Amino acid sequence: MMSDFKQLIISEIHVPERLRQVDEDHAVAIQASIVAHGQFNPITVRITPNGQRPYTLVAGAHRYRAIELLGEDQGVDVLVIKADKDEAILLEIEENLFRNDLSVMDRAVFVETYRDAWEKVHGTISRGRPEKRDNLSQFSESPVGLLEAEAEKGFSAACADRLGVSAKSIQRLNKISKNLPKSVRKAIAGTPIADNQSQLLKLAKMSPEKLKKFPVALRETKDFKKSLTALEPPAPKPDPVKQQLSSLINAWEKAKPEARAEFLEFAGLVEADSEGVSS
């Protein structure tokens, strides 16, 4: 893909909704580095002559935010590429997908969106349909496809699983990304939950009604387990007296007549005659 190196004014660049939220603390740290040493790496943009601004950010949101903090008239080094909206999504994901600092939640969103964007650009992928083999072949040559193929052969399988491109990890990540609404993703962004796969899978199994209430519960409790308890309170403890009464009734119903008679005598509810027979 052809690209040109340029320097733009930060206000010339439009930032669309990002798949991964910008961590403000991270951006401030990059800002400090830029002040001290200058901008090491350019951000990637595409030309959008009919858009809100002449250029649109493709990759490098944290670097963009760091430079934005310096002022809207600040110059920024960019690589200008030719790409449409869907191709830009692919490039954004490819730049981020193989970073070790991605949370499980971020990677789940990226993997799902990558597949969707790929199909928009190259056509629907359908295994087993001869007319789609060319598309499948193209997909297998993408970064995700290549790493998945290598993982299946046993090469760097642990790394591929961590990156989210092995077959099993893709299944797990799809459960997370497809079942968690944006409100939940936003609520857990930047928290330990976002990088805890088991907790994310628990959330993914919850009903839509409970997921709607989860952000509020998390905000109030500040704790994952307490939030789940708030959404699904434990059943009240049974009354021990009632439990004992229930056990006695069950035992009475199962007892033979002779046992019932002896029990009544023991309880003083009947008197035994001279021959020991209750009356």
Phi and psi restraints in degrees (value plus and minus 20) as a CYANA .aco file:
   2 MET   PHI     -90.9   -50.9
   2 MET   PSI     123.1   163.1
   3 SER   PHI    -166.5  -126.5
   3 SER   PSI     131.1   171.1
   4 ASP   PHI    -143.4  -103.4
   4 ASP   PSI     118.0   158.0
   5 PHE   PHI    -107.8   -67.8
   5 PHE   PSI     109.9   149.9
   6 LYS   PHI    -163.4  -123.4
   6 LYS   PSI     148.5   188.5
   7 GLN   PHI    -139.7   -99.7
   7 GLN   PSI     106.2   146.2
   8 LEU   PHI    -138.9   -98.9
   8 LEU   PSI     150.1   190.1
   9 ILE   PHI    -109.2   -69.2
   9 ILE   PSI     117.7   157.7
  10 ILE   PHI     -76.3   -36.3
  10 ILE   PSI     -51.6   -11.6
  11 SER   PHI     -91.8   -51.8
  11 SER   PSI     -28.9    11.1
  12 GLU   PHI    -102.8   -62.8
  12 GLU   PSI     -27.1    12.9
  13 ILE   PHI    -129.5   -89.5
  13 ILE   PSI     104.6   144.6
  14 HIS   PHI    -108.5   -68.5
  14 HIS   PSI     117.2   157.2
  15 VAL   PHI    -129.9   -89.9
  15 VAL   PSI      88.1   128.1
  16 PRO   PHI     -95.0   -55.0
  16 PRO   PSI     155.3   195.3
  17 GLU   PHI     -80.7   -40.7
  17 GLU   PSI     109.3   149.3
  18 ARG   PHI    -113.5   -73.5
  18 ARG   PSI     129.8   169.8
  19 LEU   PHI     -89.4   -49.4
  19 LEU   PSI     -51.2   -11.2
  20 ARG   PHI    -138.7   -98.7
  20 ARG   PSI     106.2   146.2
  21 GLN   PHI     -88.3   -48.3
  21 GLN   PSI     124.6   164.6
  22 VAL   PHI     -95.6   -55.6
  22 VAL   PSI     109.5   149.5
  23 ASP   PHI    -105.6   -65.6
  23 ASP   PSI      91.7   131.7
  24 GLU   PHI     -81.3   -41.3
  24 GLU   PSI     -58.1   -18.1
  25 ASP   PHI     -83.6   -43.6
  25 ASP   PSI     -60.0   -20.0
  26 HIS   PHI     -83.1   -43.1
  26 HIS   PSI     -62.5   -22.5
  27 ALA   PHI     -82.9   -42.9
  27 ALA   PSI     -59.9   -19.9
  28 VAL   PHI     -84.1   -44.1
  28 VAL   PSI     -58.0   -18.0
  29 ALA   PHI     -84.4   -44.4
  29 ALA   PSI     -61.6   -21.6
  30 ILE   PHI     -85.9   -45.9
  30 ILE   PSI     -58.7   -18.7
  31 GLN   PHI     -77.1   -37.1
  31 GLN   PSI     -65.0   -25.0
  32 ALA   PHI     -80.9   -40.9
  32 ALA   PSI     -59.4   -19.4
  33 SER   PHI     -86.1   -46.1
  33 SER   PSI     -60.6   -20.6
  34 ILE   PHI     -85.2   -45.2
  34 ILE   PSI     -60.2   -20.2
  35 VAL   PHI     -81.7   -41.7
  35 VAL   PSI     -60.0   -20.0
  36 ALA   PHI     -99.8   -59.8
  36 ALA   PSI     -58.3   -18.3
  37 HIS   PHI    -145.8  -105.8
  37 HIS   PSI     -28.5    11.5
  38 GLY   PHI      70.7   110.7
  38 GLY   PSI     154.9   194.9
  39 GLN   PHI    -102.8   -62.8
  39 GLN   PSI      95.0   135.0
  40 PHE   PHI     -94.3   -54.3
  40 PHE   PSI     -68.0   -28.0
  41 ASN   PHI    -137.5   -97.5
  41 ASN   PSI     115.0   155.0
  42 PRO   PHI     -93.0   -53.0
  42 PRO   PSI     136.5   176.5
  43 ILE   PHI    -109.8   -69.8
  43 ILE   PSI     142.7   182.7
  44 THR   PHI    -126.9   -86.9
  44 THR   PSI     110.9   150.9
  45 VAL   PHI    -152.8  -112.8
  45 VAL   PSI     143.2   183.2
  46 ARG   PHI    -145.2  -105.2
  46 ARG   PSI     134.5   174.5
  47 ILE   PHI     -96.5   -56.5
  47 ILE   PSI     111.5   151.5
  48 THR   PHI    -155.5  -115.5
  48 THR   PSI      56.0    96.0
  49 PRO   PHI     -80.3   -40.3
  49 PRO   PSI     -47.6    -7.6
  50 ASN   PHI    -122.2   -82.2
  50 ASN   PSI      -8.2    31.8
  51 GLY   PHI    -110.4   -70.4
  51 GLY   PSI    -192.4  -152.4
  52 GLN   PHI     -82.7   -42.7
  52 GLN   PSI     -54.9   -14.9
  53 ARG   PHI    -156.3  -116.3
  53 ARG   PSI     142.2   182.2
  54 PRO   PHI     -85.4   -45.4
  54 PRO   PSI     -39.6     0.4
  55 TYR   PHI    -151.6  -111.6
  55 TYR   PSI     131.5   171.5
  56 THR   PHI    -146.0  -106.0
  56 THR   PSI     115.1   155.1
  57 LEU   PHI     -85.0   -45.0
  57 LEU   PSI     113.7   153.7
  58 VAL   PHI    -126.8   -86.8
  58 VAL   PSI     -70.8   -30.8
  59 ALA   PHI    -166.9  -126.9
  59 ALA   PSI     124.1   164.1
  60 GLY   PHI      87.8   127.8
  60 GLY   PSI      18.4    58.4
  61 ALA   PHI     -83.2   -43.2
  61 ALA   PSI     -57.3   -17.3
  62 HIS   PHI     -89.1   -49.1
  62 HIS   PSI     -58.9   -18.9
  63 ARG   PHI     -86.4   -46.4
  63 ARG   PSI     -59.8   -19.8
  64 TYR   PHI     -80.3   -40.3
  64 TYR   PSI     -67.7   -27.7
  65 ARG   PHI     -83.4   -43.4
  65 ARG   PSI     -58.1   -18.1
  66 ALA   PHI     -81.5   -41.5
  66 ALA   PSI     -63.0   -23.0
  67 ILE   PHI     -92.8   -52.8
  67 ILE   PSI     -54.8   -14.8
  68 GLU   PHI     -80.3   -40.3
  68 GLU   PSI     -55.9   -15.9
  69 LEU   PHI     -83.0   -43.0
  69 LEU   PSI     -40.4    -0.4
  70 LEU   PHI    -101.7   -61.7
  70 LEU   PSI     -34.8     5.2
  71 GLY   PHI     111.4   151.4
  71 GLY   PSI     126.7   166.7
  72 GLU   PHI     -88.9   -48.9
  72 GLU   PSI     -37.7     2.3
  73 ASP   PHI    -113.9   -73.9
  73 ASP   PSI      -9.7    30.3
  74 GLN   PHI     -93.2   -53.2
  74 GLN   PSI     118.2   158.2
  75 GLY   PHI     -98.1   -58.1
  75 GLY   PSI     129.3   169.3
  76 VAL   PHI    -160.3  -120.3
  76 VAL   PSI     115.0   155.0
  77 ASP   PHI     -98.6   -58.6
  77 ASP   PSI     111.8   151.8
  78 VAL   PHI    -156.6  -116.6
  78 VAL   PSI     136.0   176.0
  79 LEU   PHI    -126.7   -86.7
  79 LEU   PSI     100.7   140.7
  80 VAL   PHI    -116.5   -76.5
  80 VAL   PSI     102.0   142.0
  81 ILE   PHI    -136.3   -96.3
  81 ILE   PSI     141.4   181.4
  82 LYS   PHI    -118.9   -78.9
  82 LYS   PSI      91.8   131.8
  83 ALA   PHI    -179.7  -139.7
  83 ALA   PSI     126.6   166.6
  84 ASP   PHI    -107.7   -67.7
  84 ASP   PSI    -195.5  -155.5
  85 LYS   PHI     -81.2   -41.2
  85 LYS   PSI     -64.7   -24.7
  86 ASP   PHI     -88.7   -48.7
  86 ASP   PSI     -60.7   -20.7
  87 GLU   PHI     -83.6   -43.6
  87 GLU   PSI     -55.5   -15.5
  88 ALA   PHI     -84.3   -44.3
  88 ALA   PSI     -57.7   -17.7
  89 ILE   PHI     -82.1   -42.1
  89 ILE   PSI     -62.7   -22.7
  90 LEU   PHI     -80.0   -40.0
  90 LEU   PSI     -63.5   -23.5
  91 LEU   PHI     -86.8   -46.8
  91 LEU   PSI     -59.6   -19.6
  92 GLU   PHI     -79.6   -39.6
  92 GLU   PSI     -64.6   -24.6
  93 ILE   PHI     -89.1   -49.1
  93 ILE   PSI     -63.2   -23.2
  94 GLU   PHI     -81.8   -41.8
  94 GLU   PSI     -56.1   -16.1
  95 GLU   PHI     -87.3   -47.3
  95 GLU   PSI     -55.1   -15.1
  96 ASN   PHI    -112.6   -72.6
  96 ASN   PSI     -46.3    -6.3
  97 LEU   PHI     -83.1   -43.1
  97 LEU   PSI     -52.1   -12.1
  98 PHE   PHI    -122.6   -82.6
  98 PHE   PSI       2.4    42.4
  99 ARG   PHI    -111.7   -71.7
  99 ARG   PSI     115.1   155.1
 100 ASN   PHI     -91.5   -51.5
 100 ASN   PSI     -35.0     5.0
 101 ASP   PHI    -108.5   -68.5
 101 ASP   PSI     -16.4    23.6
 102 LEU   PHI     -91.1   -51.1
 102 LEU   PSI     118.5   158.5
 103 SER   PHI     -97.7   -57.7
 103 SER   PSI     146.4   186.4
 104 VAL   PHI     -80.2   -40.2
 104 VAL   PSI     -59.4   -19.4
 105 MET   PHI     -83.7   -43.7
 105 MET   PSI     -65.5   -25.5
 106 ASP   PHI     -80.0   -40.0
 106 ASP   PSI     -64.9   -24.9
 107 ARG   PHI     -86.4   -46.4
 107 ARG   PSI     -56.1   -16.1
 108 ALA   PHI     -81.3   -41.3
 108 ALA   PSI     -65.0   -25.0
 109 VAL   PHI     -85.4   -45.4
 109 VAL   PSI     -62.1   -22.1
 110 PHE   PHI     -84.2   -44.2
 110 PHE   PSI     -65.0   -25.0
 111 VAL   PHI     -82.7   -42.7
 111 VAL   PSI     -65.2   -25.2
 112 GLU   PHI     -85.1   -45.1
 112 GLU   PSI     -65.3   -25.3
 113 THR   PHI     -87.4   -47.4
 113 THR   PSI     -54.0   -14.0
 114 TYR   PHI     -79.9   -39.9
 114 TYR   PSI     -66.9   -26.9
 115 ARG   PHI     -82.1   -42.1
 115 ARG   PSI     -65.7   -25.7
 116 ASP   PHI     -81.9   -41.9
 116 ASP   PSI     -64.5   -24.5
 117 ALA   PHI     -87.2   -47.2
 117 ALA   PSI     -57.3   -17.3
 118 TRP   PHI     -80.9   -40.9
 118 TRP   PSI     -63.2   -23.2
 119 GLU   PHI     -86.8   -46.8
 119 GLU   PSI     -53.1   -13.1
 120 LYS   PHI     -85.7   -45.7
 120 LYS   PSI     -55.7   -15.7
 121 VAL   PHI    -102.2   -62.2
 121 VAL   PSI     -62.8   -22.8
 122 HIS   PHI    -129.9   -89.9
 122 HIS   PSI     -29.5    10.5
 123 GLY   PHI      87.0   127.0
 123 GLY   PSI     136.6   176.6
 124 THR   PHI     -82.8   -42.8
 124 THR   PSI     115.2   155.2
 125 ILE   PHI    -114.9   -74.9
 125 ILE   PSI     105.0   145.0
 126 SER   PHI    -160.7  -120.7
 126 SER   PSI      86.8   126.8
 127 ARG   PHI     -84.2   -44.2
 127 ARG   PSI     116.3   156.3
 128 GLY   PHI      73.7   113.7
 128 GLY   PSI     -28.8    11.2
 129 ARG   PHI    -118.8   -78.8
 129 ARG   PSI      93.5   133.5
 130 PRO   PHI     -74.1   -34.1
 130 PRO   PSI     -58.1   -18.1
 131 GLU   PHI     -88.9   -48.9
 131 GLU   PSI     -31.1     8.9
 132 LYS   PHI    -128.2   -88.2
 132 LYS   PSI     -11.4    28.6
 133 ARG   PHI     -84.7   -44.7
 133 ARG   PSI     -53.5   -13.5
 134 ASP   PHI     -82.7   -42.7
 134 ASP   PSI     -62.9   -22.9
 135 ASN   PHI     -83.8   -43.8
 135 ASN   PSI     -61.1   -21.1
 136 LEU   PHI     -84.2   -44.2
 136 LEU   PSI     -58.4   -18.4
 137 SER   PHI     -84.0   -44.0
 137 SER   PSI     -60.1   -20.1
 138 GLN   PHI     -82.5   -42.5
 138 GLN   PSI     -64.3   -24.3
 139 PHE   PHI     -83.7   -43.7
 139 PHE   PSI     -56.0   -16.0
 140 SER   PHI     -86.1   -46.1
 140 SER   PSI     -39.4     0.6
 141 GLU   PHI    -112.6   -72.6
 141 GLU   PSI     -21.0    19.0
 142 SER   PHI     -95.5   -55.5
 142 SER   PSI     142.9   182.9
 143 PRO   PHI     -74.8   -34.8
 143 PRO   PSI     -60.8   -20.8
 144 VAL   PHI     -86.8   -46.8
 144 VAL   PSI     -66.9   -26.9
 145 GLY   PHI     -82.4   -42.4
 145 GLY   PSI     -62.0   -22.0
 146 LEU   PHI     -84.8   -44.8
 146 LEU   PSI     -64.1   -24.1
 147 LEU   PHI     -88.3   -48.3
 147 LEU   PSI     -56.2   -16.2
 148 GLU   PHI     -84.1   -44.1
 148 GLU   PSI     -61.4   -21.4
 149 ALA   PHI     -83.2   -43.2
 149 ALA   PSI     -61.8   -21.8
 150 GLU   PHI     -85.0   -45.0
 150 GLU   PSI     -58.7   -18.7
 151 ALA   PHI     -83.3   -43.3
 151 ALA   PSI     -59.6   -19.6
 152 GLU   PHI     -83.9   -43.9
 152 GLU   PSI     -47.8    -7.8
 153 LYS   PHI    -105.2   -65.2
 153 LYS   PSI     -22.1    17.9
 154 GLY   PHI      74.3   114.3
 154 GLY   PSI     -21.1    18.9
 155 PHE   PHI    -102.9   -62.9
 155 PHE   PSI     101.3   141.3
 156 SER   PHI      30.5    70.5
 156 SER   PSI      24.9    64.9
 157 ALA   PHI     -83.2   -43.2
 157 ALA   PSI     -58.5   -18.5
 158 ALA   PHI     -83.9   -43.9
 158 ALA   PSI     -61.6   -21.6
 159 CYS   PHI     -84.8   -44.8
 159 CYS   PSI     -63.8   -23.8
 160 ALA   PHI     -82.9   -42.9
 160 ALA   PSI     -56.5   -16.5
 161 ASP   PHI     -87.2   -47.2
 161 ASP   PSI     -60.5   -20.5
 162 ARG   PHI     -85.7   -45.7
 162 ARG   PSI     -58.6   -18.6
 163 LEU   PHI     -92.8   -52.8
 163 LEU   PSI     -38.4     1.6
 164 GLY   PHI      69.9   109.9
 164 GLY   PSI       5.7    45.7
 165 VAL   PHI    -138.1   -98.1
 165 VAL   PSI     -20.3    19.7
 166 SER   PHI     -97.1   -57.1
 166 SER   PSI     138.5   178.5
 167 ALA   PHI     -77.8   -37.8
 167 ALA   PSI     -64.7   -24.7
 168 LYS   PHI     -87.3   -47.3
 168 LYS   PSI     -62.0   -22.0
 169 SER   PHI     -88.2   -48.2
 169 SER   PSI     -53.9   -13.9
 170 ILE   PHI     -83.3   -43.3
 170 ILE   PSI     -59.7   -19.7
 171 GLN   PHI     -82.3   -42.3
 171 GLN   PSI     -63.2   -23.2
 172 ARG   PHI     -85.9   -45.9
 172 ARG   PSI     -63.8   -23.8
 173 LEU   PHI     -86.2   -46.2
 173 LEU   PSI     -55.2   -15.2
 174 ASN   PHI     -84.7   -44.7
 174 ASN   PSI     -58.3   -18.3
 175 LYS   PHI     -80.1   -40.1
 175 LYS   PSI     -60.8   -20.8
 176 ILE   PHI     -88.5   -48.5
 176 ILE   PSI     -71.3   -31.3
 177 SER   PHI     -89.6   -49.6
 177 SER   PSI     -54.6   -14.6
 178 LYS   PHI     -97.3   -57.3
 178 LYS   PSI     -48.4    -8.4
 179 ASN   PHI    -119.6   -79.6
 179 ASN   PSI     -33.8     6.2
 180 LEU   PHI    -120.6   -80.6
 180 LEU   PSI      97.0   137.0
 181 PRO   PHI     -90.2   -50.2
 181 PRO   PSI     146.8   186.8
 182 LYS   PHI     -80.0   -40.0
 182 LYS   PSI     -54.6   -14.6
 183 SER   PHI     -81.5   -41.5
 183 SER   PSI     -58.3   -18.3
 184 VAL   PHI     -92.5   -52.5
 184 VAL   PSI     -62.3   -22.3
 185 ARG   PHI     -78.7   -38.7
 185 ARG   PSI     -62.6   -22.6
 186 LYS   PHI     -86.2   -46.2
 186 LYS   PSI     -58.2   -18.2
 187 ALA   PHI     -86.6   -46.6
 187 ALA   PSI     -54.1   -14.1
 188 ILE   PHI    -116.7   -76.7
 188 ILE   PSI     -27.8    12.2
 189 ALA   PHI     -77.5   -37.5
 189 ALA   PSI     111.1   151.1
 190 GLY   PHI      61.5   101.5
 190 GLY   PSI     -20.2    19.8
 191 THR   PHI    -123.1   -83.1
 191 THR   PSI     142.7   182.7
 192 PRO   PHI     -78.7   -38.7
 192 PRO   PSI     -44.7    -4.7
 193 ILE   PHI     -80.5   -40.5
 193 ILE   PSI     -57.3   -17.3
 194 ALA   PHI     -82.2   -42.2
 194 ALA   PSI     -39.9     0.1
 195 ASP   PHI    -136.6   -96.6
 195 ASP   PSI      -0.7    39.3
 196 ASN   PHI    -133.5   -93.5
 196 ASN   PSI      80.2   120.2
 197 GLN   PHI     -81.9   -41.9
 197 GLN   PSI     -59.5   -19.5
 198 SER   PHI     -85.3   -45.3
 198 SER   PSI     -60.0   -20.0
 199 GLN   PHI     -88.1   -48.1
 199 GLN   PSI     -58.6   -18.6
 200 LEU   PHI     -84.4   -44.4
 200 LEU   PSI     -59.2   -19.2
 201 LEU   PHI     -87.8   -47.8
 201 LEU   PSI     -54.4   -14.4
 202 LYS   PHI     -81.9   -41.9
 202 LYS   PSI     -64.1   -24.1
 203 LEU   PHI     -82.8   -42.8
 203 LEU   PSI     -59.7   -19.7
 204 ALA   PHI     -83.6   -43.6
 204 ALA   PSI     -42.3    -2.3
 205 LYS   PHI    -107.4   -67.4
 205 LYS   PSI     -28.7    11.3
 206 MET   PHI     -96.8   -56.8
 206 MET   PSI     137.7   177.7
 207 SER   PHI     -91.4   -51.4
 207 SER   PSI     134.0   174.0
 208 PRO   PHI     -75.9   -35.9
 208 PRO   PSI     -55.4   -15.4
 209 GLU   PHI     -83.4   -43.4
 209 GLU   PSI     -63.9   -23.9
 210 LYS   PHI     -91.0   -51.0
 210 LYS   PSI     -55.3   -15.3
 211 LEU   PHI     -83.7   -43.7
 211 LEU   PSI     -53.4   -13.4
 212 LYS   PHI     -82.7   -42.7
 212 LYS   PSI     -52.8   -12.8
 213 LYS   PHI    -107.8   -67.8
 213 LYS   PSI     -34.5     5.5
 214 PHE   PHI     -81.0   -41.0
 214 PHE   PSI     -66.3   -26.3
 215 PRO   PHI     -75.2   -35.2
 215 PRO   PSI     -60.3   -20.3
 216 VAL   PHI     -86.4   -46.4
 216 VAL   PSI     -64.3   -24.3
 217 ALA   PHI     -82.4   -42.4
 217 ALA   PSI     -60.3   -20.3
 218 LEU   PHI     -87.8   -47.8
 218 LEU   PSI     -59.5   -19.5
 219 ARG   PHI     -83.8   -43.8
 219 ARG   PSI     -55.1   -15.1
 220 GLU   PHI    -101.2   -61.2
 220 GLU   PSI     -57.3   -17.3
 221 THR   PHI    -115.3   -75.3
 221 THR   PSI     -46.5    -6.5
 222 LYS   PHI      41.2    81.2
 222 LYS   PSI       1.2    41.2
 223 ASP   PHI    -168.2  -128.2
 223 ASP   PSI     115.8   155.8
 224 PHE   PHI     -83.8   -43.8
 224 PHE   PSI     -71.4   -31.4
 225 LYS   PHI     -83.6   -43.6
 225 LYS   PSI     -61.8   -21.8
 226 LYS   PHI     -85.3   -45.3
 226 LYS   PSI     -53.2   -13.2
 227 SER   PHI     -85.1   -45.1
 227 SER   PSI     -62.8   -22.8
 228 LEU   PHI     -84.6   -44.6
 228 LEU   PSI     -58.9   -18.9
 229 THR   PHI     -83.6   -43.6
 229 THR   PSI     -59.0   -19.0
 230 ALA   PHI     -85.1   -45.1
 230 ALA   PSI     -53.6   -13.6
 231 LEU   PHI     -98.2   -58.2
 231 LEU   PSI     -50.3   -10.3
 232 GLU   PHI    -156.1  -116.1
 232 GLU   PSI      54.3    94.3
 233 PRO   PHI     -76.6   -36.6
 233 PRO   PSI     124.1   164.1
 234 PRO   PHI     -85.7   -45.7
 234 PRO   PSI     129.3   169.3
 235 ALA   PHI     -82.4   -42.4
 235 ALA   PSI     123.6   163.6
 236 PRO   PHI     -80.5   -40.5
 236 PRO   PSI     126.4   166.4
 237 LYS   PHI     -87.0   -47.0
 237 LYS   PSI     115.9   155.9
 238 PRO   PHI     -87.2   -47.2
 238 PRO   PSI     130.8   170.8
 239 ASP   PHI     -91.1   -51.1
 239 ASP   PSI      99.6   139.6
 240 PRO   PHI     -80.5   -40.5
 240 PRO   PSI     -53.8   -13.8
 241 VAL   PHI     -85.0   -45.0
 241 VAL   PSI     -64.0   -24.0
 242 LYS   PHI     -86.2   -46.2
 242 LYS   PSI     -55.0   -15.0
 243 GLN   PHI     -83.3   -43.3
 243 GLN   PSI     -63.8   -23.8
 244 GLN   PHI     -85.3   -45.3
 244 GLN   PSI     -61.3   -21.3
 245 LEU   PHI     -81.6   -41.6
 245 LEU   PSI     -61.9   -21.9
 246 SER   PHI     -82.6   -42.6
 246 SER   PSI     -59.6   -19.6
 247 SER   PHI     -85.5   -45.5
 247 SER   PSI     -59.7   -19.7
 248 LEU   PHI     -84.4   -44.4
 248 LEU   PSI     -62.8   -22.8
 249 ILE   PHI     -83.0   -43.0
 249 ILE   PSI     -63.9   -23.9
 250 ASN   PHI     -82.0   -42.0
 250 ASN   PSI     -62.3   -22.3
 251 ALA   PHI     -85.5   -45.5
 251 ALA   PSI     -59.2   -19.2
 252 TRP   PHI     -82.2   -42.2
 252 TRP   PSI     -63.4   -23.4
 253 GLU   PHI     -86.7   -46.7
 253 GLU   PSI     -46.3    -6.3
 254 LYS   PHI    -113.0   -73.0
 254 LYS   PSI     -33.3     6.7
 255 ALA   PHI     -93.0   -53.0
 255 ALA   PSI     130.7   170.7
 256 LYS   PHI     -98.3   -58.3
 256 LYS   PSI     140.5   180.5
 257 PRO   PHI     -73.9   -33.9
 257 PRO   PSI     -60.9   -20.9
 258 GLU   PHI     -82.5   -42.5
 258 GLU   PSI     -61.0   -21.0
 259 ALA   PHI     -87.5   -47.5
 259 ALA   PSI     -58.0   -18.0
 260 ARG   PHI     -83.8   -43.8
 260 ARG   PSI     -61.6   -21.6
 261 ALA   PHI     -83.2   -43.2
 261 ALA   PSI     -64.6   -24.6
 262 GLU   PHI     -84.5   -44.5
 262 GLU   PSI     -55.3   -15.3
 263 PHE   PHI     -86.3   -46.3
 263 PHE   PSI     -62.8   -22.8
 264 LEU   PHI     -82.0   -42.0
 264 LEU   PSI     -58.7   -18.7
 265 GLU   PHI     -86.1   -46.1
 265 GLU   PSI     -61.9   -21.9
 266 PHE   PHI     -81.0   -41.0
 266 PHE   PSI     -57.3   -17.3
 267 ALA   PHI     -99.8   -59.8
 267 ALA   PSI     -24.2    15.8
 268 GLY   PHI      55.8    95.8
 268 GLY   PSI       1.0    41.0
 269 LEU   PHI    -109.2   -69.2
 269 LEU   PSI     -37.2     2.8
 270 VAL   PHI    -159.8  -119.8
 270 VAL   PSI     140.6   180.6
 271 GLU   PHI    -129.2   -89.2
 271 GLU   PSI     122.2   162.2
 272 ALA   PHI    -106.1   -66.1
 272 ALA   PSI     122.1   162.1
 273 ASP   PHI     -99.7   -59.7
 273 ASP   PSI    -196.7  -156.7
 274 SER   PHI     -82.3   -42.3
 274 SER   PSI     -42.0    -2.0
 275 GLU   PHI    -115.4   -75.4
 275 GLU   PSI     -15.0    25.0
 276 GLY   PHI      65.1   105.1
 276 GLY   PSI      -5.7    34.3
 277 VAL   PHI    -120.4   -80.4
 277 VAL   PSI     109.5   149.5
 278 SER   PHI     -86.4   -46.4
 278 SER   PSI     124.9   164.9
